[in-house]
């Protein structure tokens, strides 16, 4: 079993590779489709994301929590939850296709949704299978599958562009085929770790649904404040506005995957020590510190270099995305800690109380988007995302403190803040040069080391840390 630090290092490297591939894919697509065509493409997957979220039903988080508990019957648990997910995914995909024809979308978008529903099914199955790897800290298998699938997607996209078939529907089919391959690779890897069998048991399914319902409702609320802005934008504004917003939002999605992956590795450890407050607090504090060290320079980097980043990814037709990305960098910072708060609440079995936080966040987000998007378009959507993330993150940490006396030290922000400010001073003169600006941003690490934010022990743990008694 590889230690958490090795898993994080492997996954971080894989995310850099995946991020690079994804940016190339987006760059090819934005230039081939333009703002309007890319807006339609983004609308299709933002719409389907709502149904993928419903199909999740909280089963992914439930699988991770249940198989991580002592003496868990992991084969039976995994088999029943994966079977239930497949049934839900197929059923909800059918509903998604039918419901699309009641939305005022162009015919081409509705047809694209019908085809992309296959992607929704494959993606939903892939997601729950990734939970199998977390207990044994073998998430590097997921990284291998991710990279393989994304390379296949890049190859297809490149062929479409070269052959002149770069229109909406071929790009949709590329996503479907690459995700089907992704699912098959993850499935084969998962069977090497837990040799589960598919099993249908209605009574067991009802039990899982009852247990996971608060998580499921929370996920729907999370979708509303995380993705509904794109759907509302697509209903109230031209497809070009959706394209401008989506380019900036794609960058946010690429960045925030890192804290999500890190928390997926930490989640089993938090669940294992949910009843042992000192151990839980120790792991919680370490995770908070790691996220503080990463989140500040990440947000600052994308804020300062927003102009060349958008120019590289979107091209000249997406210059308006620069301002959107700069607003969303605030959300990037907040989402890092939102991941920690949300996973900690589930580990402590406080998901019912957390559900009301997500509900309030969804109401705030939905109302603000409906009120302000007609007037301010994608700018309103971006600021609404920031405001909602601020509310939800603060509320989750307040709940952790009031219900479990779990709190984080604000002192963890001091050294990362100093190092980030110094990094900005170095990067800012190079803000219009992506390569030089990126190289200058690396100064954050030696600055952190010099001011004591990173110690020799921290650096050595990347290469030698091990799991001892379940601690990170």
N, C-alpha and C positions, 0 to 999 in steps of 0.2 A: 504494500500500500504506500503510495507516495504521500508525503506530508502536504498539509494545506498550502504551505509556501511554494512548494514545487508546482502544485496544481495551479496556483494563482499565476506563477511565472509562465507556465506553459500556455495557460489560457490567455494571459495578457499578450504573449507573443502571437498567439493565434488570432486574437482580436485585432492586433495591428495588421496582420496579413489580411484578415477578413475586411477590416475597415478600408484598406487600400483597394482591394478587389471591388468592394461595394461602391466606393467613390468613382472608380473607373466605369462601372456599370451605370451609375447614375449620370455621370458625365456623357456617356454615349447616348443614353436615353433622352436626356434633356435637349441635347443638340439635334437628335433625330425627331423628337416629338414636339419640341417647342414648349412654351409655358402652358398653352391650352391643352395640348396632348398629354403632357406630363401631369397636368391637373386632373384629367380624366382618369389616368392610370392610378394616381394617388387616391382619387375618390373611390375607385373599385375596392381597393384594399383597406381603406379606412372604414368603408361600409361593412365589409366582411369581418373586420376586426371585432365589431360589436358581437357578431354571432359566434366567433371563435372564443370570445370571452365568456359568453353564456355556456358554450359547450364545455369549458373548463370546469365549471361547477365547483371550483376549489379543490378538485381531485388531485392536482399536481402537488399543492402544498400538503394535502392530507397524506399522499403517498410518502413524501419525504419524512413527514413527522412520524407516521405509523411504523415504517420499516426501520427508523432510527431508534426506536424504543427497545429496551432490553428484552430479549427472548421473543422478539416479534416473529410471526410466521410469515416471512417475507415472500415466499412463493405464492401463498394463497392471497395475501393482501395485494401483491402486484398483479396477479392474474385477474382478480375480480375488478380492480380499479381500471386496468387497461381495457378490459372488455366493456365496462360501463362507459368509458370515454369514447370508444369506437361507436357504440350505439348512439350516444348523444351527439357525436360529431356528424354522423350521417343524417340523423333526423333533423338537426338544426340547419344543416346545409341545404336541405330540401326547403325548409321554411324560408331561409335567406333568399333563395332563388325566386320563390313565389312572391315574397314581400317586395322585392326590388321593382316589380312592375307597378307598384302603387306609389313609387317615388317619381318626381318630375324630372327624371334623368333622360338624356338622349337615348335612342334605341341602341346605339353602339355600346354605351356604358352598361345598359341592362343585359345585353348579350354577353359582354365581358364578365359581368358578375356571375352569370350562369356557369361560364367555363371556370372562372376562378374559384367557384365553390369547391371544386376538387382540391385546389390548393388548401382551402380552409380545413378540409377533412384530413389531408396528409399532415398539415402543420399541427393540428390538434393532437394527432396520435404521436407525432414526433416529440411534442412538448412533454407529455406525461411520461414517455419512455426515458427522457433525460433524468427523471427523478431516480431511476434505478441506479445511476452512477454515483449519486451523492453520498450514500451511506458508506461506500467503500473508497471514497475520494479518488474515483477514476474518471473524473470529468474530462480528462484529456482525450478520452475516446470521442466525446461530443465535439471537441475542437477539430479532430481529424475529420469527422463526418461533415461538420460545418464548412471547412475549407474545401473538401472535395465537391460538395454540392454547389458552393459558390463559384468554383472554377468552371464547373460544367455550365452554370448559368452564364458566366462571362463568355465562354466559348460560343454559346448559342446567340447571345446578344451581338457579339462581334460579327457572326455570320449574317445575322439579319441586317445589320447596318451595311455590310459589304455588298450584300445581294440586292439591296434596295427594298427590302420587305419590312422596313422599320415602321410599322404602324401599330396601333393599340393591341389588336387581337393577337398577332404573333408574339408580342412581348408577354401577354397574359399566358399563352401556352408555354412559353419558356419557364415562367414561374411555376406552373403546374408540374411540368416534367422534372425540373430540378428539385422541387420539394418531394416528389414521389421517390426519387433516388435517395434524397436525404433521409427520408423515413425508413427506407429499406436498410440503409447502412446502419442507422441508429438501432433498428430492431435487431439486426444480426449481432451487433456489439452487446446489446442489453441481454441477449440470451446467453452470452458467455459468462455473465456475472450472476444473474438470477435466472435459472431455467424454469420460468413460470409457464403455466398453461392457461389458455383462455378458458374462462368458465362463466357460465350464465347462472346466476342465482338471484331471483327476484327479491327475496327477503333480504339478502346481503346488500343488494343495490339500494334498497329503501333505507337500510341502516346507514350506508355511506352518504347518501343524499341528505339525510337528516343531520349527520355530523358536520358535513361540509357546507350546509346551506348558508350559515353566516359568512363564511369565506367567499362563497359564490356571489352572494349579494354585494359584498364589499368589492369584488372584482368588477362587477357590473358598474358600480359607482365609480371605480377607478377608471374604467373605460370611458365613462361619460366625461370626466374631467381631463382625460388624457388624449382621447381620440375624437370625441364628439365635435370638437371645434372644427376639424377638417370637414366633417359631414355637414355641419351647419353652414360653414363657408361655401361648400359645394351647392347648397340649396339656395343661398341668398346672393351669391356673387358669381361672376363668370369663372369658367374653368381656369383662365389665366391667373386669377388671384389665388386659386387653390395651388397651382403650380409654383408660384412665388413662395407661398407659405411652406409648401411641402419640401422644397429644396433645403430650406433652413431647418425644418423639423427632422428631416432625414439625418442631418448631422447630429442633432440632439439625440436621436434614437441610437446612433452608432456609439456615441460617447457613454450614455447611461447604461449600456449593456455591461460595462466593466463592473460597476458596483453591484449590479444584479447578479453577475457571475460570482463575484466575491461572496455575496451574502448567501448564494446557493450553497457554497462550500461551508460557510459558518453556521448555516441554519441547523444541520444535524447536531452540531456541537451544542448550540443553544438549547435545542429540544431535549438533548440527553441530560442537561443540567438544569432543566426548568425548576426542579424541586430543590436544587442546591444553590441558594442565593449567592454565596461568595464566589463559587465557580462561574455561575451565570454572569455575575457582575464583572468578573475578571475578563471573560471573553467578550462581553458587551463593550467594555472600556477599550480593549485592544482594537476591536473592529471600528469603534468610533474614531480612534486615533488614526488608523490607517485611512479611513475615508476622509478625514480632515486633511491629511497630507496630500491626498490625490485630488480632491475636489477643487480646492482653491486655484492651483496652477492650471487645471484643466479649463475652468471657467474663464480665467484671465487670458489664456492662450487663444481661445476661440473668439473672445471679445476683441482683442487687439488685432488679430490677424483675420478678422471676418472678411475684409475686402478681397484679399488674394484667394482665400479659401473658396468663397462663392464664385469668383471669376474662374477658378480652375474647375469647379464642379459643374456649375450651371452655364457658364459662358456669359456673353454680353447681354443676353435677354433676361437675365435674372439679377440685375444689379439691385433691385428693390429688396432682394432677400438679405442683403447685408444688414440693414437695420433690424430686420426680423431676427436674424441670428444673434445679434448683440443683445436684444431683449431676452431671448431664450437662454443665453448663458447664465442668467440668474436662476432660471429653472434647473439648469444642469447642476448647479451647486446644491440646490435644495433636494433634488431627487436622490443624490448620493445618500443623504441622511434619512430620507423617506424610506429607502429600502431597508435600512437598519431598523427603523421604528416599526415598520409593518411586519417584518419577519420576527422581530422580538415579541411583538404582541401575539402572533400566532403560536410561537414556541411556548409562551406563557399561558396559552389557552384563553386569551383575552379577545378573541376575534369577534365575539358578539358586541362588546363595547366598542371595538374599533370600527365595526360596521356603521355606527352612527356618525363617526368622523368622516368616513368616506361618503356617506349619504349627504352630509352637510356640504362637503366639498363639491359633490356632483350638482347640488342645487345651486350653489354659488356660481359654479362654472357655466352651467346651462343658462341661468338667468343673465349673467354678464355677456355671454356670447350672443344671445338673442337680442339683447338691448343694444350692444355696441358694434357688432359686426356690420349691420346695415350702414352705419356711418363711417366706421374706421377700418373695415375689412380685416386684412391679415394682421394689422398692427394691434387691433383689439383682441384678436385670437391669441396673439403672443403674450400680451400683458395679462390676459385672463388666465393663461396657463401659469404664469409666474405667481399671480395672486393666489390661485388655488393651491399650488404646491406649498406656498408659504403657510397658508392656513392649515393644511393637512399635516405637514411635518411638525409644526409647533404643537398642534393638538395631540398628535401621537406621542410625542415626548412628554407632554403634560400628563397624558393617561398612564404612561409607564411610571411616572413619578408618583402619581396619586394612588394607583392600584397595586403597584409592586415595589415601590420605593427604589426604582431603577433610575439612575440619573447619570448624565454625562458631564464631564468637566469642561468648562469653557476655556480652561487653560490650554487645551489641546489645539486651539485655534491660533495661539499667539505666534509661535515660531513659523507655522505655515504661512500666516498672514505677512509676517516680516519678509520671508523668503520670496513670497509671491510679489510683493511690492517692489523688491529689488529686481526681480526677474522682469517685471513690466518696464522698469527704467532702462533695462538693457535691450528689451525687445522693441519698445515703442519706436525708436528711430528707424527700425527695419520693418515697420508694420506693413509696408506695401510690397515686400519681397518675401514670398512664402518660404523659400529654402533657407535664406539667411535668418529670417525671423524664427523659424522652427529650430535651427541650430542654436540660436541665442536663447531660446526657451529652455534648452537643456541645462542652462546655468542654474536652474532651480535646485537641482540635486546637490551640486557642490556647495551652494549657498546654505541649503538645509543642513548639510553635514558640518559646515563651518560654524553655524550658530547653535549646533547641538540638537537640531530637530531630527536628524538621523544619526544614530550611533553605530559603532562597529558591530555591536550586538545585533542591531536591526538588519544591517547588511549581511552579516553571517547567517542570520536565520533564513534568508532567502535560499541558502545553499544547504543548511544543515538542520533546519527545524524539523521536529517530529511531533507526532501526536502522543502526548503522555497523559494518561488518565482522561482522555477525551478532550483535553484543552487544546486550543489553537496554538 
